[in-house]
């Protein structure tokens, strides 16, 4: 029997999103929206001179899966470079689509394994990682 799509870990993460407030003066902002379900995530970042995230803010209007993903992203994004964030985004997308067997080295993303057969849920799960990678890329320009 497969694991449930929504479980206690997903629900706990969804209710405890770190950095859940927009930054007053970010270096860059990116927003991603899922056309399938209407979920939306906006991410603000500030980078240091080495291109590492030093401040993060986000506004999350998403289902529990999107909220859980935003929580995992925000929990580990501080100190990461734009390349780190792009790699995490790509690994997560590959994992969800079945192109790779693991979600990469970002902590906690294996909790989305039960969502792999549910393609309509993938966009919401990817939103926060897509937005943070884009914001970091914009800030580095």
C-alpha positions, -999 to 999 in steps of 0.1 A, spaced: 0 0 0 13 35 -9 19 63 16 -9 89 20 -5 120 -1 -12 142 30 4 130 62 13 144 96 47 157 84 32 175 55 5 191 77 30 201 104 52 218 78 23 235 62 14 251 95 49 263 104 64 281 74 96 300 83 103 335 69 65 339 62 66 377 58 77 398 28 110 417 31 107 455 32 136 461 7 146 429 -11 173 427 -37 149 407 -59 114 392 -58 99 364 -79 64 350 -79 52 317 -92 16 306 -97 2 272 -105 -24 274 -133 -38 241 -123 -48 249 -88 -42 286 -84 -15 282 -57 8 312 -55 42 318 -39 61 351 -38 97 350 -26 119 380 -16 157 376 -12 187 395 -2 222 382 -11 256 389 4 287 398 -16 293 361 -23 259 355 -37 245 337 -7 210 343 6 212 363 38 175 372 41 144 356 28 107 365 30 78 348 14 40 350 9 25 316 4 -11 311 -8 -11 274 -16 -24 240 -7 -9 220 21 17 204 -3 27 238 -16 29 252 19 50 222 31 74 227 2 77 264 10 85 255 46 113 231 36 127 256 11 127 285 37 141 263 65 173 257 45 177 285 20 197 310 42 234 306 33 227 290 -1 238 304 -34 217 308 -65 234 277 -80 224 257 -49 188 269 -52 187 261 -90 201 227 -83 175 220 -56 147 232 -80 159 210 -108 164 179 -85 129 183 -71 113 187 -105 132 156 -117 122 136 -87 85 145 -90 85 137 -127 103 104 -123 134 114 -141 155 107 -110 150 84 -81 159 108 -53 151 145 -46 187 155 -44 204 167 -12 179 193 0 167 181 34 132 167 37 121 166 1 116 128 2 83 135 19 69 143 -15 74 107 -28 37 99 -25 29 129 -48 50 115 -77 20 97 -93 -1 128 -90 12 151 -118 -15 178 -110 1 183 -76 37 188 -89 33 225 -99 23 235 -64 51 216 -48 77 232 -71 65 268 -67 87 279 -37 118 264 -52 111 279 -86 105 313 -70 135 314 -48 159 302 -76 145 330 -98 147 356 -71 183 347 -64 192 347 -101 177 382 -104 195 395 -73 228 382 -86 225 402 -119 
